[in-house]
Structure formats: C-alpha cells, structure tokens
Amino acid sequence: MKENSQETEEDKEARLAYLEYNLERLSQELYAQSQLIKKQQIQLKYLADKLKAYETSNVAPRSEETPPPHY
C-alpha cells in the first residue's frame, strides 16, 4: 500500500511542477503580449494624431481649389 501511496504522491508532485512551469511560461507570454499592446497603442495614437494634423492642414479641399490654368 505504501508504494502505491508514494507513487501517487510523486505523481502529484510531478503534476504540480509541470503546472507551475506552465504557469510561469504563460505569465511571461502574457507580459510580453501586454508590452506589445502598449507599444501598438502608442503607435496607433501617433498615426491618428498625424492623420488629424493632415486633415486640418492648409490644403484646401478639391471643391474649394481654383482650377489650374488651361493652355
């Protein structure tokens, strides 16, 4: 009986070690994904600001531009 009981305990310890290892890997991956999302949010804000600046630039809309001279 003790052998079966000890095997079960060893199996539990092995499963626990496996779960702890995978938890650590997932935690690291989650952190990396979080950092990537932060970086992409900054890039998206930069591009949105550039687009807004372009829309409010001194370029008149085509409907308001004077036509080019004809030859």
N, C-alpha and C positions, 0 to 999 in steps of 0.2 A: 503494500500500500504506500509506503513512504516513497518508493521510486516513482510511482505514478503522480503522487502529490508534488514531488520535487520537479518532475518534468513539466507539470502544469505551471508551477511557479516560474521555471525557466522560460517556458513559452510566453507567459505573461510579461516577463522582463524583456524578452526579445521584441514582443509586440510594442511594448511601451517605448523602447529605444527607437524602434522604427517610426512610431508616431511622432516622437519628439524630433527626430531627424527631419521628417517631412514637414512638420510644423515650422521648424526653423527655415527650411528652404522656401516654403510658401510665404513666410513673413518677409524674407529677403526679396522675393519676387514682388510682393505687394508694395514694399518700399520703393523698389526700382520703378514700378508702374506709376506710383504716386509722384515720383520725381519727374518722370516723363510727362505726365499730365500737367504738372505745374509749368514745365518748360513750354509745352504746347499752348497753354493758356496765355502765357506771356507773348509768344509769337503771334497768336491769334489777335490779341489786343493791339499789338504793334501794327499788324496788317489792317485791322479795322480802322485804326487811327489814320493810317496812311490813306486809306480809301476815303475817309471822311474829308481829309485835307485835300485830296484830289477833287472831290465833288464840289468843294467850296473855293476852288482856285479861281484865278482871274480869267479863265477860259469861258467865253460866253457859249451858251447852248447854240446848236446849229440853227435853230429857228430865229435867233437874235443876231447871228453873224451877218455882216454885209456880204453880198455875193462878190466873188472875185471879178476883176475887170475882164471883159471879153475882147478878144482881138479880132 
